[in-house]
Structure formats: C-alpha cells, structure tokens
Amino acid sequence: MDILKEETGALTATLKVKLTPDDYNPGLEKALKEQRKSAVLPGFRPGQVPMSLIKKRVGRALLVNEVERLVDENLRNYIQTHGLRVLGQPLPKNESIEGNDWDNPGEFQFAYELGMAPAFDLELDKVKVELPVVDVNDELVNREVEDMKRRYGKLEDAEMSAEKDMLLGDMIELNADGTIKEGGIMNRATISLEFLEDEATRVALTGKAVGHEVTVDPHKVSRDHDDLARMLGVDHDLVHHLAGNFLFRIAEIKRMVPAALDQELFDRIYGEGAVADEGAFRARVKEGLEAMFRRDSERIYRRLVMKELNKQSSINLPDAFLKRWIKETSEKPVTAEEVEEGYTGYADGLKQKLVEDRVVEKYGLEAKGEELDGFAKGYIADQFAQYGLPAPDPERLQQMAARMLGDREQIQRMRDSIVQQKLTVHFRTLLEPKERRVSYDEFINLARTA
C-alpha cells in the first residue's frame, strides 16, 4: 500500500492512498474461507458450498470491508508514524471513491483530506495574572454560622405556615371549574416554601394551618418536570402536557428550628472539646471558609492564566475543513447554517484545548502511569471512607484500580484531573502571582466568567 501526502494549504493536506490486489487479497481470501465454513445453501452440505457461489453472494461486501479496514489501519499508522497533528479525522474526498470499480477489482485509489493543528509557541513567563482571594469578612462568617445552625437544627411542628416552612399535604387534581377531578391524580407531596420561585404562590401558602386548602399551579410548586413527576407520583412524560390547577390540602407544617450557638453545637461540628467558646468557633469557621475559597481561587487562577495564554497565542484554524468535518460527523443531521451558527463557540473551545495541550507538552505535565494508578487507588479509598469503611487491603485495592484503569472514559477523567492539578501547581510555582483580595460577589462573578 502506498500513501502520499500532498500539501493543499497552510493547515490542510491530502493523503493519497493506493491499494493493489496484493494488499487486499490475503485478507479477502481469509474472509471468504470463513464465510464458506458457515454457509448453508440448499443442495450443499455445510462447508461445501462452491467458492464461486460464496464470491457471488458476499464477495463484494467482503471486499469493501477488507479495503476499508486496510485503509483505516494504514491511515492511522501513517499519521502516528509521521507525527502529524491532525484536527478531527481524515475526511474522504468523494470523487476519489467514485472512481473505483468494486465489481472488477484491481488497483484502488482514495484521497483523504486532513485538517492540521497549527504550530505555535507560548511565553508563559510573560503572563501577568493576579490570584483572586476572597475577603472572608464578618458578614460571610455570620452567614456560614447561620447556615450551620440550620443544618444542625431540628424539625418541629408549627401551627401556622411561615415563609421558610415545609408543608406536607395532598396534591389533588381539579377540573377546569375548580371541582375535584374524578379519577384524577392524588398524591402526598412536600412543598418547601423557602425555595418557591413564584412569589404569589408562596404568599398563598403562607399563614395557613393544618387542614387548610390552597389552589396551586403544579408547575409553580416544582423545580422542573422531573421534580413535578416525583411530587405527583406519575411518569415524567405525563407532566409535559399537564394543564390546570391542583388543590393542596395541608396535612403537616414542619419548621426548622436552628441549633443554639453553644458548646453542644461546637462539639458536634468540630469534635468534643476542640472549640471552647463562640470566639474560637467563629475563628474555625473563618479558617474553613478561607481554605474552601482557596481551592476555588486556584481553579479560577488556572482558568485566568489559560485565558491569557489563549489571547497571546493568536491561533489560526483550518476553518473550512472543520466546518465540513462537523457537518459530516455529527450524530444528528445538521445544516450548513447550523454549523456556521455554532462554529465560533466550537473554534474557541478547540483553541483553548490546543493551548492547554501545548502547555502540557512543553512543560512535561502529562499524567504518568503511576500517577493514574495512585489516583485510582485514592479515589477508591475515598469512596469507602464516605461510608465509614476502611480501605480494601493492598491486593484487592490494586485489582479494583486495575478495573478502573481498563475503562477509557475513567482513564480520561482521571488524566484530566491530574493534569489540571499539575497545571495549577506549575502556574503558581513559575509565575508566583500576587494575591488580590476581592469581595464574595466579585469572586462569584469571576468564577462564572473566567
């Protein structure tokens, strides 16, 4: 088999492939013999069907399969051997396929278009990005303390519903005239007033007692269709077309009473005797928030550095090839207009990936085999710890890790996690960023936009 590379543009090339009968006949003959072994035709014993009949019935299909297999295998080997950095996959040029005669096989010729990744370098040491650090002030500490008091509080019965209470009751389907629908939906459900987005519905359910009935729109007391289906005890598909109101008959009113800010709470959260008074408790809360935000700060910092590197690199892409590749390889049929509409976002994401890959390659930050093995073992041990169980013995732990490492998707997720950690450490070590204190709101905005 001969493969010839022909440059067709700054970032495109064509691979011309030529096959002769010497290339495909050995595999084709083997496939034909396998077919003959299992072929069953009237008048012939199993395995004794004449080869001429086998070729007539399935010869063409087996030839196509063998040629496609050879072309695919050799294209991948050629790309790997020659170190070609391709984007997407080789796309066949249709005019080359149409010129081949499958009924009278001889020499086959194909041509495949390639999109090439651009060559570029990065100057990481010139990136100047500050490390955003949240100013953990008294307001944030107070908010966290109040949240802890609620998390460790207890539910009590209440006489009248208030804006943060939880109501248990029956959801009963109504007719258009407000009467109860015979044979309609009826199910015991829970409504948390605190999380209702519709203000009018929350007001209607506030100040009510056990036994009171309130007419509600079911779509306004649920988060989404999945939540509504669970609330009504019906299949998900049914709620898509659900119209009309429901009667909510209150059976119980539950109120979360926050825990007292005392030694019992301190011991429950940090362990017996670890915190002696409120001042020390608030100090520990502040330390915890700072540690939590610090991890988030480093993730945001990594994204900001990558964003700056992306601006610096000015990457060009083989746009025409990529648009064709997207259109021809999409799982669902897409039009040229749809490809054009979404291309900018796709191209931006691809450029970011190319920049990250270049950093990983340049500074040797790829995940190694032993790192993947260690990550898998650590993940498994953490899963056991979540259920209060000790980690498996070393031999069993290694076996479980090996199963994880046999899954390509698992390997990719582990690899990405390791690489992201390495990038963060590398950026912080090399660039030694200055810290910039920001408010909580500014920090949240950075997390959304970085």
BELVENRA-V548258 format. One record per residue. N is the residue number from 1. RES is the residue in one small letter. PSI is psi in whole degrees, -180 to 180 (none if undefined). NEAR is the number of other C-alpha atoms within 8 Angstrom. D_FIRST is the distance of its C-alpha to the first C-alpha in Angstrom with 1 decimal. Layout:
N:RES:PSI:NEAR:D_FIRST
N:RES:PSI:NEAR:D_FIRST
This chain:
1:m:135:7:0.0
2:d:136:7:3.8
3:i:126:9:6.7
4:l:130:7:10.2
5:k:131:8:13.4
6:e:121:8:16.4
7:e:133:8:19.9
8:t:-2:8:22.0
9:g:-179:6:25.1
10:a:-35:5:26.8
11:l:24:11:25.3
12:t:154:13:22.5
13:a:165:13:18.9
14:t:133:12:16.1
15:l:118:12:12.4
16:k:124:13:10.5
17:v:133:12:7.2
18:k:126:11:5.7
19:l:141:12:4.9
20:t:167:10:6.9
21:p:-31:9:9.7
22:d:-26:7:8.7
23:d:-46:8:6.3
24:y:-17:13:9.2
25:n:-42:8:12.2
26:p:-47:8:13.2
27:g:-36:8:13.6
28:l:-44:11:15.2
29:e:-40:8:17.6
30:k:-44:8:18.6
31:a:-38:9:19.5
32:l:-41:13:21.4
33:k:-39:8:23.3
34:e:-40:8:24.3
35:q:-39:9:25.5
36:r:-35:13:27.5
37:k:-38:9:29.2
38:s:-2:8:30.7
39:a:137:9:31.2
40:v:115:9:34.8
41:l:145:8:36.0
42:p:133:4:39.6
43:g:-5:4:40.4
44:f:143:8:37.8
45:r:153:8:38.1
46:p:130:10:35.6
47:g:-2:9:32.5
48:q:13:8:33.5
49:v:132:13:32.1
50:p:141:7:30.5
51:m:-31:8:26.7
52:s:-36:6:27.1
53:l:-39:8:29.0
54:i:-46:13:26.5
55:k:-38:10:23.7
56:k:-38:8:26.1
57:r:-45:7:27.2
58:v:4:8:24.1
59:g:-44:10:21.1
60:r:-44:11:20.0
61:a:-40:7:20.5
62:l:-35:11:18.5
63:l:-47:11:15.6
64:v:-45:9:15.8
65:n:-44:8:16.2
66:e:-42:11:13.2
67:v:-44:9:10.8
68:e:-40:8:12.7
69:r:-46:8:12.6
70:l:-44:9:8.9
71:v:-47:9:8.8
72:d:-47:8:12.0
73:e:-44:8:11.3
74:n:-31:8:8.3
75:l:-46:8:10.5
76:r:-42:8:13.4
77:n:-41:8:12.1
78:y:-46:9:11.2
79:i:-42:10:14.6
80:q:-45:8:16.4
81:t:-39:7:15.1
82:h:4:6:16.0
83:g:36:6:19.2
84:l:131:8:18.9
85:r:95:7:22.1
86:v:153:9:21.3
87:l:133:9:24.0
88:g:-139:7:23.6
89:q:157:8:20.1
90:p:136:8:17.4
91:l:128:8:18.8
92:p:140:10:17.0
93:k:116:10:18.3
94:n:-33:6:19.9
95:e:-28:6:19.9
96:s:-35:11:16.1
97:i:-41:11:16.3
98:e:-19:6:19.3
99:g:-3:7:17.7
100:n:142:8:15.6
101:d:103:8:17.6
102:w:-20:8:17.4
103:d:-24:5:20.3
104:n:71:5:18.8
105:p:139:8:15.1
106:g:-116:7:12.9
107:e:131:8:10.2
108:f:140:10:9.9
109:q:137:12:10.0
110:f:158:11:11.3
111:a:134:12:13.2
112:y:132:11:14.8
113:e:137:12:18.0
114:l:142:14:18.9
115:g:128:15:22.5
116:m:141:12:23.1
117:a:137:9:26.0
118:p:150:8:28.5
119:a:132:4:29.5
120:f:160:6:33.2
121:d:167:6:35.8
122:l:146:9:38.9
123:e:81:7:42.4
124:l:-35:6:43.7
125:d:-12:6:46.9
126:k:-2:5:48.0
127:v:128:10:48.1
128:k:99:6:51.8
129:v:132:9:52.2
130:e:153:9:55.2
131:l:112:11:55.3
132:p:129:12:57.2
133:v:128:12:59.7
134:v:135:13:61.9
135:d:99:8:65.6
136:v:92:11:66.8
137:n:-177:6:70.4
138:d:-34:6:73.2
139:e:-44:7:72.2
140:l:-40:8:68.8
141:v:-45:13:70.5
142:n:-40:8:73.1
143:r:-42:8:70.4
144:e:-38:9:68.6
145:v:-45:10:71.9
146:e:-38:9:72.8
147:d:-40:8:69.4
148:m:-41:8:70.0
149:k:-38:13:73.4
150:r:-43:12:72.0
151:r:-34:7:69.2
152:y:12:9:71.8
153:g:-169:10:74.4
154:k:151:9:75.5
155:l:134:8:75.7
156:e:154:8:79.3
157:d:143:8:80.8
158:a:152:8:82.2
159:e:-42:7:84.8
160:m:140:10:83.4
161:s:138:13:79.8
162:a:174:8:78.9
163:e:-16:9:75.9
164:k:12:8:73.9
165:d:166:13:74.8
166:m:126:12:72.7
167:l:131:14:74.0
168:l:134:13:73.5
169:g:-173:12:74.4
170:d:128:13:73.6
171:m:119:14:71.3
172:i:123:13:72.8
173:e:140:13:71.4
174:l:155:14:73.8
175:n:173:10:74.4
176:a:-29:7:74.5
177:d:6:5:78.3
178:g:-2:7:78.1
179:t:157:7:79.1
180:i:131:10:77.2
181:k:123:8:74.6
182:e:127:4:75.3
183:g:11:4:72.3
184:g:-175:9:70.5
185:i:137:8:68.6
186:m:125:9:70.7
187:n:143:10:69.3
188:r:130:10:70.5
189:a:166:10:68.8
190:t:134:9:69.1
191:i:122:8:69.4
192:s:110:10:69.3
193:l:-34:14:71.4
194:e:-30:8:70.1
195:f:8:5:66.6
196:l:128:12:67.5
197:e:-28:6:66.2
198:d:114:8:68.5
199:e:-42:7:71.9
200:a:-39:6:74.0
201:t:-41:11:72.7
202:r:-43:12:73.5
203:v:-42:8:77.0
204:a:-30:7:77.6
205:l:-3:10:76.8
206:t:144:11:78.8
207:g:23:7:82.4
208:k:157:8:82.1
209:a:170:10:83.6
210:v:133:10:82.6
211:g:-18:7:83.1
212:h:151:8:82.5
213:e:136:8:80.1
214:v:132:9:77.9
215:t:126:8:75.9
216:v:154:11:72.4
217:d:118:9:69.2
218:p:-29:9:66.6
219:h:-17:9:63.9
220:k:-2:11:66.1
221:v:14:11:66.7
222:s:157:11:63.1
223:r:-43:8:60.1
224:d:-174:7:57.5
225:h:-37:11:56.7
226:d:-44:7:55.7
227:d:-42:9:58.9
228:l:-39:13:61.0
229:a:-42:13:59.5
230:r:-40:8:60.5
231:m:-37:11:63.9
232:l:-7:12:64.6
233:g:37:7:63.0
234:v:171:8:60.8
235:d:150:7:57.2
236:h:-43:9:55.2
237:d:-31:6:54.6
238:l:-35:9:58.3
239:v:-16:11:59.2
240:h:-34:7:57.0
241:h:15:6:59.6
242:l:125:6:62.6
243:a:161:4:65.5
244:g:173:9:69.2
245:n:168:13:71.1
246:f:154:12:71.9
247:l:128:14:75.0
248:f:113:12:74.7
249:r:115:12:77.6
250:i:126:14:78.0
251:a:-34:10:78.5
252:e:150:9:78.2
253:i:119:16:78.1
254:k:136:12:76.5
255:r:132:11:76.9
256:m:116:10:75.1
257:v:115:9:77.8
258:p:149:11:76.5
259:a:150:10:77.1
260:a:146:6:79.9
261:l:80:8:79.0
262:d:-175:8:80.6
263:q:-34:9:80.0
264:e:-43:6:78.6
265:l:-43:12:75.8
266:f:-45:15:75.1
267:d:-37:12:74.8
268:r:-36:8:72.6
269:i:-46:6:70.1
270:y:0:8:70.1
271:g:151:9:71.8
272:e:125:8:75.4
273:g:-1:6:77.2
274:a:-29:8:74.2
275:v:130:12:75.9
276:a:-24:9:79.6
277:d:176:8:80.4
278:e:-38:8:79.2
279:g:-45:6:78.5
280:a:-35:9:76.3
281:f:-48:11:74.5
282:r:-34:10:73.8
283:a:-41:8:72.5
284:r:-39:8:70.1
285:v:-43:11:68.9
286:k:-42:10:68.3
287:e:-43:8:66.3
288:g:-43:8:64.1
289:l:-43:10:63.5
290:e:-40:10:62.7
291:a:-42:8:60.1
292:m:-47:8:58.5
293:f:-29:10:58.4
294:r:-43:10:57.1
295:r:-43:8:53.9
296:d:-37:8:53.5
297:s:-43:12:54.3
298:e:-36:10:51.4
299:r:-44:9:49.0
300:i:-42:12:50.3
301:y:-43:13:50.2
302:r:-43:11:46.5
303:r:-37:9:45.8
304:l:-40:10:48.0
305:v:-45:11:46.2
306:m:-37:11:42.8
307:k:-42:10:44.3
308:e:-41:9:45.6
309:l:-36:13:42.3
310:n:-40:12:40.6
311:k:-39:7:43.2
312:q:-32:7:42.7
313:s:-28:10:38.9
314:s:62:6:38.7
315:i:135:8:35.1
316:n:150:5:33.3
317:l:155:8:30.7
318:p:77:10:28.1
319:d:-46:6:30.7
320:a:-43:6:29.2
321:f:-46:10:25.9
322:l:-38:11:27.7
323:k:-41:11:30.1
324:r:-42:8:27.3
325:w:-43:11:25.6
326:i:-45:9:29.1
327:k:-40:12:29.8
328:e:-19:6:26.6
329:t:1:6:26.4
330:s:139:8:30.2
331:e:-39:4:31.5
332:k:144:4:34.2
333:p:134:6:33.9
334:v:150:8:35.1
335:t:164:7:36.1
336:a:-35:7:35.2
337:e:-41:6:38.9
338:e:-39:8:38.6
339:v:-45:12:35.5
340:e:-40:9:37.4
341:e:-39:7:40.5
342:g:3:8:38.9
343:y:-38:9:36.4
344:t:-46:8:38.8
345:g:-42:7:39.4
346:y:-46:8:35.7
347:a:-41:9:35.0
348:d:-43:8:37.9
349:g:-40:8:36.8
350:l:-41:8:33.2
351:k:-42:10:34.8
352:q:-41:11:37.0
353:k:-40:8:34.1
354:l:-40:8:32.3
355:v:-46:12:35.6
356:e:-45:9:36.2
357:d:-36:8:32.7
358:r:-40:10:33.3
359:v:-46:10:36.7
360:v:-43:12:35.3
361:e:-45:9:32.7
362:k:-38:7:35.1
363:y:11:6:37.9
364:g:47:6:36.0
365:l:12:11:37.4
366:e:148:8:34.6
367:a:132:9:35.8
368:k:165:6:35.4
369:g:-45:6:35.0
370:e:-29:6:38.7
371:e:-41:9:39.8
372:l:-42:14:38.1
373:d:-45:11:39.7
374:g:-38:8:43.0
375:f:-45:10:42.8
376:a:-44:12:42.1
377:k:-41:12:45.1
378:g:-40:8:47.3
379:y:-45:8:46.5
380:i:-44:12:47.3
381:a:-40:11:50.5
382:d:-39:9:51.5
383:q:-41:8:51.1
384:f:-41:11:53.4
385:a:-33:10:55.9
386:q:-27:7:56.1
387:y:14:6:57.7
388:g:24:6:59.9
389:l:147:7:57.9
390:p:157:7:57.0
391:a:148:10:53.4
392:p:161:8:51.9
393:d:158:6:52.1
394:p:-42:6:49.3
395:e:-46:7:47.4
396:r:-38:8:47.5
397:l:-41:12:46.7
398:q:-39:9:43.5
399:q:-42:8:42.5
400:m:-38:10:43.1
401:a:-39:12:41.2
402:a:-37:9:38.2
403:r:-41:8:38.2
404:m:-42:10:38.3
405:l:-8:12:35.4
406:g:-3:8:33.3
407:d:118:8:33.6
408:r:-42:7:31.1
409:e:-41:6:33.7
410:q:-44:10:36.4
411:i:-43:12:34.3
412:q:-43:8:33.7
413:r:-43:8:37.4
414:m:-43:11:38.4
415:r:-45:11:36.0
416:d:-42:8:37.4
417:s:-45:8:41.0
418:i:-44:12:40.5
419:v:-42:12:38.8
420:q:-41:8:41.6
421:q:-42:8:44.2
422:k:-41:9:42.6
423:l:-44:11:42.5
424:t:-49:12:46.1
425:v:-43:8:47.2
426:h:-46:8:45.2
427:f:-45:11:46.6
428:r:-39:9:50.2
429:t:-46:7:50.0
430:l:-41:7:48.5
431:l:-18:9:50.3
432:e:64:7:53.7
433:p:150:9:54.5
434:k:145:7:58.1
435:e:142:8:59.4
436:r:117:8:60.8
437:r:131:8:63.1
438:v:159:10:62.7
439:s:164:8:64.5
440:y:-44:9:63.1
441:d:-41:6:62.6
442:e:-38:8:60.7
443:f:-44:12:58.5
444:i:-40:8:57.7
445:n:-40:8:56.8
446:l:-41:9:54.5
447:a:-32:8:52.8
448:r:-30:6:52.1
449:t:-19:5:50.9
450:a:none:8:49.2
